[in-house]
Amino acid sequence: MNSTRARICRFLCLILVLGVCTQGSGQQDTANAPLRLLDHLAGKWAMTGTLGGKPTTHDVEAEWILNREYLHLHEVSRKKKANGAPVYEAIVFIGWDPKAQQFACLWLDSTEAWDFTAHGIMRGKPIGTSIPLVFTVSPSEAFHTTFIYQENNKTWRLLIEDVTNGKSNRFADVRLTPLL
């Protein structure tokens, strides 16, 4: 009788331990989901589509930096200026803020310099396999930049909308395809 009780007790303890481990693992999986989504963006990409209504091709390289706190993207236009410099170049940092449960993004590019104020940081909460980011230019204007991971073909779609006075105007619709 005592050996039966001991077995039942050990069995119940095992179930309890497994339940706690499984519950903790599930919480960690949920907490890491945004970083796993960004993992799909790490790598070398060809970016093709339209920017400002014109066809474009850029090269994009993305890698984790600073102890995997930020994904660093370097985007370079294949089209060159007369002096050989790329027509467009950007350095982008995307990070996850676990307290706010949202992404933050700093986008620096060759179009014009700015003063590094906080209003220049894009922010957004993930929705499924999308990373929607908003950059507020003024109370009446914002840029909506959305990265959409397409699992079926392992590509990304990037949409940029200029929203002014509630009216949306598509600025960019490009696809990132992995380079081999």
C-alpha positions as a Markdown table, in Angstrom:
| # | Residue | x | y | z |
|---|---|---|---|---|
| 1 | Met | 0.0 | 0.0 | 0.0 |
| 2 | Asn | 2.8 | 2.4 | 0.9 |
| 3 | Ser | 4.7 | 1.7 | -2.3 |
| 4 | Thr | 1.5 | 2.4 | -4.3 |
| 5 | Arg | 1.1 | 5.7 | -2.5 |
| 6 | Ala | 4.7 | 6.5 | -3.1 |
| 7 | Arg | 4.4 | 5.8 | -6.8 |
| 8 | Ile | 1.3 | 7.9 | -7.1 |
| 9 | Cys | 3.0 | 10.7 | -5.1 |
| 10 | Arg | 6.0 | 10.6 | -7.4 |
| 11 | Phe | 3.8 | 10.5 | -10.5 |
| 12 | Leu | 1.8 | 13.6 | -9.3 |
| 13 | Cys | 5.1 | 15.4 | -8.5 |
| 14 | Leu | 6.3 | 14.6 | -12.0 |
| 15 | Ile | 3.1 | 15.9 | -13.6 |
| 16 | Leu | 3.4 | 19.1 | -11.5 |
| 17 | Val | 7.0 | 19.7 | -12.5 |
| 18 | Leu | 6.3 | 19.1 | -16.2 |
| 19 | Gly | 3.3 | 21.4 | -16.0 |
| 20 | Val | 5.4 | 24.2 | -14.5 |
| 21 | Cys | 8.2 | 23.7 | -17.0 |
| 22 | Thr | 5.7 | 23.7 | -19.9 |
| 23 | Gln | 3.9 | 26.8 | -18.7 |
| 24 | Gly | 7.2 | 28.7 | -18.3 |
| 25 | Ser | 8.3 | 27.5 | -21.8 |
| 26 | Gly | 5.1 | 28.8 | -23.3 |
| 27 | Gln | 5.5 | 32.2 | -21.7 |
| 28 | Gln | 9.1 | 32.4 | -22.9 |
| 29 | Asp | 8.0 | 31.4 | -26.5 |
| 30 | Thr | 5.4 | 34.2 | -26.4 |
| 31 | Ala | 7.9 | 36.7 | -25.1 |
| 32 | Asn | 10.4 | 35.8 | -27.8 |
| 33 | Ala | 7.9 | 35.8 | -30.7 |
| 34 | Pro | 8.8 | 39.3 | -31.8 |
| 35 | Leu | 12.5 | 38.5 | -31.9 |
| 36 | Arg | 11.8 | 35.3 | -33.8 |
| 37 | Leu | 9.9 | 37.4 | -36.4 |
| 38 | Leu | 12.9 | 39.7 | -36.7 |
| 39 | Asp | 15.2 | 36.6 | -37.1 |
| 40 | His | 13.5 | 36.0 | -40.5 |
| 41 | Leu | 14.7 | 39.5 | -41.6 |
| 42 | Ala | 18.3 | 38.8 | -40.8 |
| 43 | Gly | 20.3 | 38.0 | -44.0 |
| 44 | Lys | 21.1 | 39.4 | -47.4 |
| 45 | Trp | 18.2 | 40.6 | -49.6 |
| 46 | Ala | 17.4 | 42.0 | -53.1 |
| 47 | Met | 14.7 | 44.6 | -52.7 |
| 48 | Thr | 12.6 | 45.3 | -55.8 |
| 49 | Gly | 9.4 | 47.2 | -56.5 |
| 50 | Thr | 8.4 | 50.8 | -56.6 |
| 51 | Leu | 9.5 | 53.8 | -54.5 |
| 52 | Gly | 7.8 | 57.1 | -55.3 |
| 53 | Gly | 6.1 | 55.5 | -58.3 |
| 54 | Lys | 9.4 | 54.5 | -59.9 |
| 55 | Pro | 10.8 | 51.0 | -60.3 |
| 56 | Thr | 13.8 | 50.4 | -58.0 |
| 57 | Thr | 16.3 | 47.7 | -56.9 |
| 58 | His | 18.3 | 47.9 | -53.7 |
| 59 | Asp | 20.5 | 45.5 | -51.8 |
| 60 | Val | 19.7 | 45.1 | -48.1 |
| 61 | Glu | 21.9 | 43.4 | -45.5 |
| 62 | Ala | 20.4 | 42.7 | -42.0 |
| 63 | Glu | 22.3 | 41.4 | -39.0 |
| 64 | Trp | 21.9 | 41.3 | -35.2 |
| 65 | Ile | 24.1 | 43.6 | -33.3 |
| 66 | Leu | 24.9 | 44.6 | -29.6 |
| 67 | Asn | 24.0 | 41.3 | -28.0 |
| 68 | Arg | 21.0 | 40.7 | -30.3 |
| 69 | Glu | 19.3 | 43.9 | -28.9 |
| 70 | Tyr | 19.0 | 45.5 | -32.4 |
| 71 | Leu | 18.6 | 44.3 | -35.9 |
| 72 | His | 20.8 | 46.5 | -38.1 |
| 73 | Leu | 19.8 | 46.9 | -41.7 |
| 74 | His | 22.0 | 48.5 | -44.4 |
| 75 | Glu | 20.1 | 49.4 | -47.6 |
| 76 | Val | 21.9 | 50.6 | -50.7 |
| 77 | Ser | 20.4 | 51.5 | -54.1 |
| 78 | Arg | 22.0 | 49.8 | -57.1 |
| 79 | Lys | 21.4 | 52.9 | -59.1 |
| 80 | Lys | 24.4 | 55.3 | -58.8 |
| 81 | Lys | 24.9 | 59.1 | -59.0 |
| 82 | Ala | 27.4 | 60.6 | -61.5 |
| 83 | Asn | 30.1 | 60.4 | -58.8 |
| 84 | Gly | 29.5 | 56.7 | -58.2 |
| 85 | Ala | 27.7 | 57.1 | -54.9 |
| 86 | Pro | 24.4 | 55.3 | -54.5 |
| 87 | Val | 21.3 | 57.3 | -55.2 |
| 88 | Tyr | 19.9 | 56.2 | -51.8 |
| 89 | Glu | 21.4 | 54.6 | -48.7 |
| 90 | Ala | 19.9 | 53.9 | -45.3 |
| 91 | Ile | 21.0 | 52.5 | -42.0 |
| 92 | Val | 18.1 | 51.2 | -39.9 |
| 93 | Phe | 18.0 | 49.9 | -36.4 |
| 94 | Ile | 15.0 | 47.9 | -35.2 |
| 95 | Gly | 14.6 | 46.8 | -31.5 |
| 96 | Trp | 12.0 | 45.3 | -29.3 |
| 97 | Asp | 10.8 | 47.1 | -26.2 |
| 98 | Pro | 9.5 | 44.3 | -23.9 |
| 99 | Lys | 8.0 | 46.8 | -21.4 |
| 100 | Ala | 5.9 | 48.6 | -24.0 |
| 101 | Gln | 5.4 | 45.4 | -26.0 |
| 102 | Gln | 6.3 | 47.2 | -29.3 |
| 103 | Phe | 9.0 | 47.6 | -31.8 |
| 104 | Ala | 11.1 | 50.8 | -32.0 |
| 105 | Cys | 12.9 | 51.8 | -35.2 |
| 106 | Leu | 15.5 | 54.4 | -36.1 |
| 107 | Trp | 15.8 | 55.0 | -39.8 |
| 108 | Leu | 18.7 | 57.2 | -41.0 |
| 109 | Asp | 19.1 | 57.8 | -44.7 |
| 110 | Ser | 20.8 | 59.9 | -47.3 |
| 111 | Thr | 17.8 | 62.0 | -48.1 |
| 112 | Glu | 18.4 | 64.6 | -45.4 |
| 113 | Ala | 19.9 | 64.9 | -41.9 |
| 114 | Trp | 17.8 | 65.4 | -38.8 |
| 115 | Asp | 18.4 | 66.2 | -35.1 |
| 116 | Phe | 18.0 | 62.8 | -33.5 |
| 117 | Thr | 15.0 | 63.8 | -31.5 |
| 118 | Ala | 12.6 | 61.3 | -30.0 |
| 119 | His | 9.8 | 62.1 | -32.6 |
| 120 | Gly | 12.1 | 60.5 | -35.2 |
| 121 | Ile | 11.6 | 57.0 | -33.7 |
| 122 | Met | 9.0 | 54.9 | -35.4 |
| 123 | Arg | 7.0 | 52.6 | -33.1 |
| 124 | Gly | 4.5 | 49.8 | -33.5 |
| 125 | Lys | 3.0 | 46.6 | -32.0 |
| 126 | Pro | 3.4 | 43.4 | -34.1 |
| 127 | Ile | 0.3 | 42.0 | -35.7 |
| 128 | Gly | 0.8 | 38.4 | -36.7 |
| 129 | Thr | 3.7 | 38.3 | -39.1 |
| 130 | Ser | 3.6 | 42.1 | -39.7 |
| 131 | Ile | 5.6 | 44.9 | -38.1 |
| 132 | Pro | 3.6 | 48.1 | -38.6 |
| 133 | Leu | 5.6 | 51.2 | -37.6 |
| 134 | Val | 4.5 | 54.8 | -37.5 |
| 135 | Phe | 6.6 | 57.9 | -37.8 |
| 136 | Thr | 4.7 | 61.0 | -36.8 |
| 137 | Val | 5.9 | 64.0 | -38.9 |
| 138 | Ser | 3.3 | 66.4 | -37.5 |
| 139 | Pro | -0.2 | 66.3 | -36.0 |
| 140 | Ser | -1.6 | 66.0 | -39.5 |
| 141 | Glu | 1.0 | 63.8 | -41.2 |
| 142 | Ala | 2.6 | 60.4 | -40.5 |
| 143 | Phe | 4.5 | 57.7 | -42.4 |
| 144 | His | 3.2 | 54.2 | -41.9 |
| 145 | Thr | 6.0 | 51.7 | -42.7 |
| 146 | Thr | 4.9 | 48.0 | -42.5 |
| 147 | Phe | 7.2 | 45.0 | -42.8 |
| 148 | Ile | 5.1 | 41.9 | -43.7 |
| 149 | Tyr | 6.8 | 38.5 | -43.5 |
| 150 | Gln | 5.4 | 36.0 | -46.0 |
| 151 | Glu | 6.1 | 32.6 | -44.6 |
| 152 | Asn | 5.0 | 30.6 | -47.7 |
| 153 | Asn | 7.9 | 31.9 | -49.8 |
| 154 | Lys | 10.2 | 33.3 | -47.1 |
| 155 | Thr | 10.1 | 36.9 | -48.4 |
| 156 | Trp | 9.2 | 40.2 | -46.9 |
| 157 | Arg | 6.9 | 42.9 | -48.3 |
| 158 | Leu | 7.6 | 46.5 | -47.3 |
| 159 | Leu | 4.8 | 49.1 | -47.6 |
| 160 | Ile | 5.2 | 52.8 | -46.9 |
| 161 | Glu | 2.2 | 55.1 | -46.8 |
| 162 | Asp | 2.2 | 58.8 | -46.4 |
| 163 | Val | -0.9 | 59.7 | -44.4 |
| 164 | Thr | -1.8 | 63.4 | -44.5 |
| 165 | Asn | -5.0 | 64.8 | -43.1 |
| 166 | Gly | -6.4 | 61.2 | -43.0 |
| 167 | Lys | -5.7 | 60.6 | -46.7 |
| 168 | Ser | -3.3 | 57.8 | -47.5 |
| 169 | Asn | -0.8 | 57.9 | -50.4 |
| 170 | Arg | 1.3 | 54.8 | -51.1 |
| 171 | Phe | 5.0 | 55.8 | -51.4 |
| 172 | Ala | 6.6 | 52.4 | -51.5 |
| 173 | Asp | 5.7 | 48.8 | -52.3 |
| 174 | Val | 8.7 | 46.6 | -52.4 |
| 175 | Arg | 9.6 | 42.9 | -51.9 |
| 176 | Leu | 12.7 | 41.6 | -50.2 |
| 177 | Thr | 13.8 | 38.3 | -51.7 |
| 178 | Pro | 16.7 | 36.4 | -50.1 |
| 179 | Leu | 20.0 | 36.5 | -52.0 |
| 180 | Leu | 21.7 | 33.1 | -52.1 |
